Amino acid sequence: MRCANVEVMQTEMLDVFREVARQRSITGAATTLRYTQSAVSRQIAALELAVGARLFDRLPRGVALTEEGRCLLEHATAILDRLALARRDVAAVHAGTAGRLRVGAFATADAALVPRALARFRATRPGVRLSLIEGVTGRLLAALLAGDADVVLVTTSADRPFDDPRFRVHHVLDEPVLLAVPQDHRLASASPVRLAALTDEAWIAGSASPEETLLGPSVRLGFRPRIDFVAAEWTAKLGFVAAGLGVTLVPALAARTAPADVRLLPLDPREVPPRTVLAATLPGRTLPPPVADFLTIVRDLAQGGSSPTGANSVRGC
């Protein structure tokens, strides 16, 4: 069999060949396929030319596969079956009933917003495989660029808008930043709290450099916090607050993680502006149906659908 000619084979030829082999008749195959008998004969002749071997013996009544024909039939059946499966799989992905959705998100988004969005997504598209990548903005954007994520949730501040042409951004919400204080703190009943009232407070922050934390926008407005303790995890920060060792800022998405002995208070948004939560995808790419659906769901939840950050979760407001 001359393999050099195999590339000229077409799936239509293989389909005709398989039907002739099944019926052992060119006439019967032509009737089933709604071709003329001569058209079927031409397809078989072209296929024999492509593979360089006779595939059927012509008999007085019908045809019989040669050894070469039996060999090709195995491969033709596998090819046609695999192609039919591929068509079904592509159709399912196009319809959004199969495929995958890889979401990247920062830690506080994973406290309520992302799991609720994925739960609602799974209820409508149970056949789509879900996975999660957690990290800070830089790592998430790198994962998106590397092709390891389909959509990532990232944050930015009003004084430092996100402007990177490598990404297409979709606004999700403007998230208030809250002040966490111990239950018996002198400001526990204040609303909203002004930065001037916090000048002498001890702060718990994720970095010794306040510019790199939620305090960054306020620092750039002139506020100078005194950071006594550095803690990376939200549970640790809130634990320090509950113990009366200081105060900290908490994004509203993390409000439901606060323990009962911590009060969360609103701040003046002119002094502590909300942070912006964005979903990022890659520009110039067709959004797969699962990604488009996830964006719709996460924005609906962020704007109040099932209220993942609703007022009931913010104590002291």
C-alpha positions in Angstrom: 0.0 0.0 0.0 1.6 3.3 -1.1 1.2 5.6 2.0 2.3 8.7 0.0 -1.1 8.9 -1.6 -3.2 8.6 1.6 -3.4 12.3 2.0 -5.7 12.6 -1.0 -8.4 10.4 0.7 -11.5 12.2 1.8 -13.9 11.2 4.6 -16.6 11.0 2.0 -14.7 8.3 0.2 -14.2 6.4 3.4 -17.9 6.7 4.2 -18.8 5.3 0.8 -16.2 2.6 1.2 -17.6 1.5 4.6 -21.2 1.4 3.3 -20.2 -0.7 0.2 -18.3 -3.1 2.5 -21.3 -3.3 4.9 -23.8 -4.1 2.1 -21.3 -6.0 -0.1 -23.0 -4.2 -3.0 -22.3 -1.0 -4.9 -25.9 -0.8 -5.9 -27.2 -1.2 -2.3 -24.7 1.4 -1.0 -25.8 3.8 -3.7 -29.5 3.4 -2.7 -28.7 3.9 1.0 -26.5 6.9 0.4 -28.8 8.4 -2.3 -26.0 8.5 -4.8 -26.0 7.1 -8.3 -24.3 3.8 -8.9 -21.7 5.4 -11.1 -20.9 8.0 -8.4 -20.2 5.2 -5.9 -18.1 3.3 -8.4 -16.0 6.5 -9.0 -15.5 7.0 -5.3 -14.3 3.5 -4.8 -12.0 3.8 -7.8 -10.6 7.0 -6.5 -10.0 5.5 -3.1 -8.2 2.5 -4.6 -6.0 4.9 -6.6 -5.2 6.8 -3.4 -4.2 3.7 -1.4 -2.6 1.9 -4.3 -4.5 -1.3 -3.9 -7.6 -3.1 -5.0 -10.2 -3.0 -2.2 -13.0 -5.1 -3.6 -13.2 -8.1 -5.9 -16.1 -7.5 -8.3 -18.3 -10.6 -8.2 -21.3 -11.6 -10.4 -23.5 -10.7 -7.5 -22.0 -7.9 -5.5 -18.5 -7.3 -4.2 -16.2 -8.8 -1.6 -13.4 -7.2 0.4 -9.8 -8.0 -0.5 -7.2 -8.4 2.2 -6.2 -4.8 1.6 -9.8 -3.8 1.8 -10.3 -5.6 5.2 -7.2 -3.8 6.5 -8.5 -0.4 5.3 -12.0 -1.0 6.7 -10.6 -1.3 10.2 -8.9 2.1 9.9 -11.8 3.7 8.0 -14.3 2.7 10.7 -12.0 4.0 13.5 -11.5 7.3 11.6 -15.2 7.8 10.8 -16.3 6.9 14.4 -13.6 9.3 15.9 -14.7 12.1 13.5 -18.4 11.6 14.5 -17.3 11.8 18.2 -15.3 14.9 17.5 -18.3 16.6 15.9 -20.5 15.7 18.9 -17.8 17.0 21.3 -17.3 20.2 19.4 -21.1 20.8 19.2 -21.3 20.2 23.0 -18.5 22.7 23.7 -20.1 25.2 21.3 -23.4 24.8 23.1 -21.7 25.2 26.5 -22.8 21.7 27.8 -19.2 20.4 27.8 -15.7 21.6 28.0 -13.9 23.3 30.8 -13.9 26.5 32.8 -10.7 27.5 34.6 -11.2 30.5 37.0 -8.5 32.4 38.7 -9.3 34.5 41.8 -7.8 36.3 44.7 -8.4 35.0 48.3 -11.3 37.2 49.4 -13.2 36.6 46.2 -13.0 32.9 47.1 -14.7 33.6 50.4 -18.2 33.9 48.9 -18.4 35.5 45.4 -16.5 32.9 43.4 -17.9 29.7 45.1 -21.5 31.0 44.7 -20.9 31.9 41.1 -19.4 28.5 40.4 -22.3 26.8 42.2 -24.9 28.6 40.1 -22.8 27.9 37.0 -22.7 24.1 37.8 -26.4 24.0 38.3 -27.0 25.1 34.7 -24.0 23.5 33.0 -23.1 20.3 35.0 -21.1 18.8 32.1 -18.5 21.6 32.2 -15.3 20.7 34.2 -14.5 23.4 36.7 -11.1 24.3 38.3 -9.8 27.1 40.4 -6.4 29.0 40.6 -5.9 31.2 43.7 -3.3 34.0 43.8 -2.6 37.6 43.8 -3.2 39.8 40.8 0.3 39.4 39.2 0.2 35.6 39.4 -3.3 35.4 38.1 -2.6 37.6 35.1 0.5 35.5 34.4 -1.6 32.3 34.5 -4.0 33.9 32.0 -1.2 34.8 29.6 0.3 31.3 29.9 -3.0 29.7 28.9 -3.5 28.1 32.4 -6.7 30.1 33.1 -9.7 31.1 31.0 -10.8 34.1 33.1 -9.3 35.7 36.3 -10.7 38.1 38.9 -8.2 40.8 39.9 -8.3 44.1 41.8 -7.2 47.6 41.3 -7.7 50.9 43.0 -9.3 54.1 41.8 -6.1 56.0 41.9 -4.3 53.3 39.9 -6.6 52.1 37.2 -5.9 48.9 35.3 -4.5 49.8 31.9 -2.7 46.9 30.2 -3.4 46.2 26.5 -2.5 42.6 26.9 -5.8 42.0 28.7 -9.5 42.7 28.1 -11.2 43.7 31.4 -14.8 43.3 32.4 -16.1 45.4 35.4 -17.5 43.2 38.2 -18.0 45.6 41.1 -16.6 48.5 43.1 -16.0 46.9 46.5 -16.2 49.0 49.7 -13.3 48.7 52.1 -14.3 48.3 55.8 -12.6 48.9 59.1 -12.3 46.0 61.5 -12.1 46.9 65.2 -12.5 44.9 68.4 -16.1 44.7 69.8 -15.2 47.1 72.6 -13.3 49.6 70.5 -14.0 53.3 71.1 -15.1 53.7 67.5 -17.3 50.6 67.5 -20.5 52.6 67.0 -19.1 55.2 64.6 -20.4 55.4 61.0 -18.7 56.3 58.9 -15.2 56.4 60.3 -12.8 59.2 59.2 -9.1 58.6 58.9 -8.4 61.5 61.3 -9.9 59.3 64.1 -7.4 56.6 63.4 -4.1 58.5 63.5 -2.9 56.9 66.7 -4.2 53.4 66.1 -2.0 50.3 65.8 -2.5 48.7 62.5 -2.3 45.1 61.3 -1.5 44.9 57.6 -0.2 42.4 55.0 3.1 44.2 54.6 5.3 46.6 56.5 5.0 48.9 53.5 1.4 50.3 53.7 1.6 51.4 50.0 1.4 47.6 49.1 -1.8 47.0 51.1 -5.4 48.1 51.1 -4.0 51.2 52.9 -2.2 52.2 49.7 -4.8 54.7 48.3 -5.1 56.4 51.7 -1.3 56.6 52.0 -1.2 58.3 48.7 -3.7 60.8 50.0 -1.4 61.6 52.9 -2.5 59.2 55.7 0.4 57.7 57.7 -0.6 54.5 59.5 1.5 52.9 62.3 1.8 49.3 61.4 2.5 47.2 64.5 2.0 43.7 63.1 2.4 42.2 59.7 0.1 39.2 58.9 -0.6 37.9 55.4 -3.7 35.8 56.0 -7.2 37.4 56.7 -7.9 34.9 59.5 -4.7 36.0 61.3 -5.4 39.7 60.8 -8.9 39.4 62.2 -7.6 37.3 65.0 -5.2 40.1 66.0 -8.0 42.6 65.8 -10.3 40.4 68.0 -7.4 40.2 70.6 -7.4 44.0 70.8 -3.9 44.3 69.2 -5.0 46.8 66.5 -7.3 47.5 63.6 -7.2 46.5 60.0 -8.9 47.1 56.7 -11.1 44.4 55.3 -12.6 44.2 51.7 -16.3 43.7 51.7 -15.9 40.4 50.0 -14.2 39.0 53.1 -16.8 40.4 55.5 -18.5 37.0 56.1 -15.1 35.6 57.4 -15.0 38.0 60.3 -15.4 36.4 63.8 -18.3 37.5 66.0 -16.1 39.5 68.3 -14.9 41.8 65.5 -17.0 44.8 64.3 -16.8 45.9 60.7 -17.4 49.6 60.1 -17.9 51.7 57.0 -15.2 54.3 56.1 -15.5 57.6 54.3 -15.1 56.5 50.6 -13.4 59.8 49.8 -10.6 58.8 52.1 -10.6 55.1 51.6 -12.0 54.6 48.1 -13.6 51.3 47.1 -11.3 48.9 45.2 -12.4 47.8 41.8 -12.8 44.1 41.0 -12.3 43.2 37.4 -12.5 40.0 35.4 -9.7 39.7 32.8 -9.7 37.7 29.6 -7.4 37.8 26.6 -8.3 40.3 23.9 -9.0 39.2 20.3 -10.1 35.8 21.6 -13.6 34.4 21.2 -15.2 34.0 24.6 -16.3 30.4 25.1 -19.9 30.0 26.2 -18.8 28.9 29.7 -16.6 32.0 30.2 -19.4 34.3 29.0 -21.9 32.6 31.3 -19.5 32.8 34.3 -19.0 36.6 33.7 -22.8 37.1 33.6 -23.3 35.1 36.8 -20.4 36.7 38.8 -21.5 40.2 37.8 -25.1 39.4 38.8 -24.1 38.1 42.2 -21.7 41.1 42.7 -24.5 43.5 42.0 -26.8 42.0 44.5 -28.2 38.7 43.1 -28.2 36.5 46.2 -26.0 39.2 47.8 -22.7 37.5 48.5 -21.5 40.8 50.2 -24.9 42.0 51.4 -25.5 44.4 54.3 -26.4 41.5 56.7 -22.8 40.3 56.5 -21.3 43.6 57.6 -21.7 44.0 61.3 -21.8 47.4 62.8 -22.8 49.2 59.6 
